[in-house]
Structures are given as C-alpha cells and as structure tokens.
Amino acid sequence: MRHLAPIGVLAACTLALGGCALLGGGKPANLYRFGQSTVGDPAPASAQSVGVFRAAGPFQRESAGDRILTVTGGKAAYIAETRWVAPASTLFNQAATAAFDADTGPVRLVSRGEPGQASYVLRLEVRNFETRYDQGPKAAPVVVVRVRATLSPRQAQEVREQMFESQVRADGNRVSGIVAAYDQAVTEVLGAVVTWTNAEAKPTA
C-alpha cells in the first residue's frame, strides 16, 4: 500500500477543477451512501441451505470512517465537505448482508446468537477502498475496492481463500460520479463473493 501522510495534516482536495481546502472548513458536509444496489427482496430459502457465520474482518484503516479517501501518486487526501452517511465499514457490512439476503443460492448468513449452528465461517478483509487519481488530479478517478475472503468449515482446519477486486472509473471528476463508482464496485465485488461462497460452502449431510 502507498505511504499515507499523517491523517491530521491531510489536505482535503475539492473536486472543483483540482482546488484544495483543509478538511473541516466550516461548511456542512454533503452526505452520501453506497451499497443500495445490493438491496432487494429477501430470496426464498433454499431446500438445502448452508449456514455461514460472517466473522468480523479488518477494513482499510484510512477509509473505514465516513470520509472518502483519495490517492494521487504518493499523496493521500479526503474529499472536502463530503461524507458517507455512516462509516464506510458499516455501510459495507450492511451491503454484504443485503447481497446474501437477496441471493437465491444455498448460503444463508447466520447472525451471532441466532439459533442453529453455522457450518462455515466467512471473513471479509477489505484491503483497498479508495479513489485513485491515476490520470492526474483533474481527470476522472478510478475507484478501487479489493477484498480478501476466507471461508473455513467449523469442524475442520481447511481454509479456502480468494481475492476479489473491482476497479470502476467515475464518469467524471465529480462527487456524484465517484459515489456511483463506489456503488458499482461494491456491488461487483460482493456479487462475486456471494457466488464464490455458494460454490465453496457445501451442505452437510
């Protein structure tokens, strides 16, 4: 991962033609969210459902909160006057639950304390959740969402793992385009995670 400047001195780059301002300039922040594309009606229960417990996994520290992280070369910044409506880690967890709930595959996420025993444990580690200005500070950036998934049976030592990544370029250097790119990237990554989990988690006899 690229070196990040100390969080306390990060400049929050605005999206108005590459200008910059310090974070917390006094104006109220505009609130955004992602993950709504994964929300749908609950899927009917499969005849051979497989219970999977979703264990807590780490989230990229610099972007786990409610600010939108950008990376330009070796410099990191947050978009000024712009926040997620809740911490990104929280919104991602909600989107993951919604993606499994809406899928018709055999896997069913089991909540902590829910009756019944899960056959597998799924852990998602969000390694990258950032906006990369790879074509200069005025060009449309690319949103990168990279997740490492591990799936392990409760009664065995075997661990299966897979890396999932989606890179979606925003349709312009605007907050609305960047947020839409996050929504698409999260949807693509979680869709792949759900498909992989359904294929790897086998019903127990």
C-alpha positions in Angstrom: 0.0 0.0 0.0 1.2 3.5 -0.8 2.6 5.6 2.1 -0.1 7.9 3.6 0.6 11.3 5.0 -0.3 11.7 8.7 -4.1 11.9 9.0 -4.0 15.1 11.0 -2.4 17.1 8.2 -4.1 15.6 5.2 -5.4 18.2 2.8 -9.0 17.6 1.5 -8.9 18.1 -2.2 -12.1 19.5 -3.6 -13.4 18.3 -6.9 -13.8 21.7 -8.4 -11.0 21.7 -11.0 -8.4 20.4 -8.7 -8.6 23.1 -6.0 -7.7 22.2 -2.4 -9.1 23.1 1.0 -8.4 21.9 4.5 -10.9 19.3 5.9 -13.5 20.9 8.2 -13.7 24.3 6.5 -16.9 25.2 8.2 -19.5 24.3 5.5 -21.9 21.4 6.3 -20.9 18.2 4.7 -22.9 16.6 1.9 -23.8 13.0 2.9 -23.7 10.0 0.5 -24.1 6.3 0.7 -23.3 3.2 -1.3 -24.5 -0.4 -1.4 -28.1 0.3 -2.3 -27.7 -1.7 -5.5 -27.3 -4.8 -3.4 -30.6 -4.3 -1.5 -33.6 -6.3 -2.7 -36.4 -8.5 -1.6 -35.3 -11.5 0.5 -34.7 -14.6 -1.6 -36.7 -17.7 -0.9 -35.0 -20.2 1.4 -33.1 -23.0 -0.4 -34.1 -26.6 0.2 -30.5 -27.3 1.1 -29.5 -24.1 2.9 -26.0 -23.8 4.3 -25.5 -21.7 7.4 -22.5 -19.3 7.2 -21.4 -17.1 10.1 -19.9 -13.8 9.0 -16.9 -13.1 11.3 -15.6 -9.5 11.7 -12.7 -8.7 9.4 -10.4 -5.7 9.1 -11.2 -2.7 6.9 -8.6 -0.4 5.4 -8.0 1.9 8.3 -7.7 5.2 6.4 -11.0 4.7 4.7 -13.0 2.9 7.3 -14.6 6.1 8.7 -17.1 8.4 7.0 -14.6 10.3 4.8 -13.9 9.5 1.2 -10.2 8.7 0.7 -8.3 9.7 -2.4 -4.8 8.8 -3.5 -2.8 10.8 -6.0 0.7 9.4 -6.6 2.1 9.1 -3.1 -0.3 11.6 -1.5 -3.5 10.8 0.3 -6.4 13.2 1.0 -10.1 13.3 1.8 -12.7 15.0 -0.4 -13.8 18.2 1.3 -17.3 18.8 2.6 -18.2 15.2 1.7 -19.0 12.3 4.0 -20.6 8.9 3.9 -23.8 8.9 5.9 -22.2 6.3 8.2 -18.7 4.8 8.4 -17.7 3.1 5.2 -17.1 -0.1 7.1 -20.6 -0.1 8.4 -22.2 0.6 5.0 -20.0 -2.2 3.5 -21.2 -4.7 6.2 -24.8 -3.7 5.5 -24.3 -4.2 1.8 -22.7 -7.6 2.3 -25.7 -8.8 4.4 -28.1 -7.5 1.8 -26.3 -9.2 -1.1 -26.5 -12.6 0.6 -30.1 -12.0 1.7 -31.2 -11.2 -1.9 -29.4 -14.2 -3.5 -31.2 -17.4 -4.2 -28.2 -19.7 -3.6 -27.9 -22.1 -0.6 -25.8 -19.9 1.6 -27.6 -18.1 4.5 -25.8 -15.8 6.8 -26.2 -16.7 10.5 -26.1 -13.9 12.9 -24.4 -14.0 16.3 -26.7 -15.6 18.8 -29.1 -16.9 16.1 -30.5 -20.4 16.8 -28.8 -23.1 14.9 -25.1 -23.7 14.2 -23.3 -22.4 11.2 -21.4 -24.9 9.1 -18.8 -22.3 7.9 -17.2 -19.1 8.9 -16.7 -16.3 6.3 -14.3 -13.5 6.9 -14.0 -10.5 4.6 -10.9 -8.3 4.8 -11.3 -5.0 2.9 -7.8 -4.2 1.8 -8.5 -1.3 -0.5 -11.4 1.1 -0.5 -10.2 4.2 -2.2 -10.4 6.7 -5.0 -7.2 6.8 -7.2 -6.3 9.7 -9.3 -4.2 7.7 -11.7 -4.6 10.1 -14.6 -3.9 13.4 -12.8 -5.8 15.5 -10.3 -8.3 16.9 -12.8 -9.2 13.6 -14.7 -11.9 11.2 -13.7 -10.5 8.9 -10.9 -10.9 5.2 -10.6 -12.5 3.6 -7.5 -10.7 0.5 -6.2 -12.4 -2.0 -3.9 -10.3 -5.0 -3.1 -11.5 -7.7 -0.7 -9.8 -10.9 0.6 -12.4 -13.6 1.5 -11.6 -16.6 3.6 -14.1 -19.5 4.2 -13.5 -22.2 6.7 -15.6 -25.1 7.9 -16.3 -25.0 11.7 -15.4 -28.6 12.2 -12.2 -28.7 10.1 -8.9 -26.8 9.7 -9.2 -26.4 5.9 -9.3 -22.7 4.8 -10.3 -21.6 1.4 -9.5 -18.1 0.3 -9.9 -15.8 -2.7 -9.1 -12.2 -3.6 -11.8 -10.1 -5.2 -11.2 -6.7 -6.8 -13.3 -4.3 -8.8 -12.0 -1.1 -10.4 -14.6 1.3 -11.7 -13.8 4.6 -13.3 -16.1 7.5 -12.4 -17.9 9.2 -15.2 -16.2 12.5 -14.3 -14.3 14.3 -11.6 -17.5 14.9 -9.6 -18.6 13.6 -6.2 -21.8 12.1 -7.7 -19.8 10.2 -10.3 -17.3 8.9 -7.7 -20.1 7.8 -5.4 -21.8 5.9 -8.3 -18.4 4.2 -9.0 -18.2 3.1 -5.4 -21.7 1.7 -5.5 -20.9 -0.2 -8.7 -17.6 -1.5 -7.4 -19.1 -2.7 -4.1 -21.9 -4.4 -6.0 -19.5 -6.2 -8.3 -17.2 -7.4 -5.5 -20.0 -8.6 -3.3 -21.7 -10.3 -6.2 -18.5 -12.3 -6.8 -18.1 -13.0 -3.1 -21.6 -14.4 -2.9 -21.2 -16.6 -6.0 -17.9 -17.9 -4.7 -19.3 -18.6 -1.2 -22.2 -20.5 -2.7 -19.9 -22.7 -4.7 -17.5 -23.4 -1.9 -19.9 -23.9 1.0 -21.3 -27.4 0.7 -24.4 -28.6 2.5 -23.6 -31.0 5.3 -25.1 -34.5 5.3 
